[in-house]
Amino acid sequence: MAVRIAVGSDHRGNELKKSIVNLLETIGCEYQDFGGYSDDPVDYPDIAKEVALAVAGGKYDHGVLICGSGIGMSIAANKVKGIRAALCCNVLTAERARLHNDANVLCLGRDILEKETALSIVKTYLKTSFEGGRHQRRIEKIKDIEANLLDKE
């Protein structure tokens, strides 16, 4: 896979991130680790922002973010224009996030996923492409919300 991935976690997700990085290396993905780098507490919005900006700016094709539940990372990443971050809890949600929603950031919860399940989710997410078709119209509506409603407030 010639895919560029921006990876980040808070302190809760650091161990799972290491396993994901090993997977990315094994399957031949280029990646950059945006932190955190230890079990010392870091604020997830800071990491989510850096990864989301790197993806939205086109430096990376996708992002993977990990925190305790995955919820905080998802909320923070989705504040960046152009990001469609999806919190996935199983292979089906990962597949649908790509097929139907053209997600560009995968969020995972370290406290709710077994390591092998998380790795299966990442594999599925990376091998699945956006289906387009009727889903493209919906993605365009999401982009319209981003471009128009937020600017008018």
RABELZI-V726459 format. One record per pair of residues at least 6 apart in sequence whose C-alpha atoms are under 7 Angstrom apart, sorted by the first residue. I is the first residue (numbers start at 1). J is the second residue. Records with the same first field share a line. If there is no record, write none. Layout:
BEGIN
I=J / J
END
This chain:
BEGIN
1=27 / 28 / 29
2=29
3=29 / 30 / 61
4=29 / 30 / 31 / 60 / 61 / 62
5=30 / 31 / 32 / 60 / 61 / 62 / 63
6=31 / 32 / 33 / 34 / 51 / 60 / 62 / 63 / 64
7=31 / 32 / 33 / 34 / 51 / 63 / 64 / 65
8=33 / 34 / 35 / 36 / 47 / 51 / 64 / 65 / 66
9=17 / 35 / 36 / 44 / 47 / 65 / 66 / 67
10=36 / 42 / 43 / 44 / 66 / 67
11=36 / 38 / 39 / 40 / 41 / 42
12=39 / 67 / 68 / 110
13=66 / 67 / 68 / 110
14=36 / 37 / 38 / 39
16=110 / 115
17=66
20=119
34=47 / 50 / 51
35=47
36=42
44=72 / 73
45=73 / 76
48=65 / 73 / 76 / 77
49=76 / 77
51=63
52=63 / 77 / 80 / 83
53=80
54=60
55=61 / 62 / 63
56=82 / 83
62=104 / 105
63=104 / 105 / 106
64=105 / 106 / 107
65=73 / 106 / 107 / 108
66=73 / 107 / 108 / 109 / 110
67=73 / 108 / 109 / 110
68=109 / 110 / 111
69=108 / 109 / 110 / 111 / 112
70=87 / 107 / 108 / 109
71=87
73=107
74=85 / 86 / 87 / 107
77=83 / 85
78=84 / 85
81=146
83=104 / 105
84=103 / 104 / 105
85=103 / 104 / 105 / 106 / 107
86=97 / 103 / 105 / 106 / 107
87=106 / 107 / 108
88=94 / 106 / 107 / 108
90=117 / 121
91=120 / 121 / 124
94=121 / 124 / 125
95=124 / 125 / 128
97=103
98=125 / 128 / 129 / 130
99=128 / 129 / 130 / 131
100=130 / 131 / 135
101=139
102=130
END
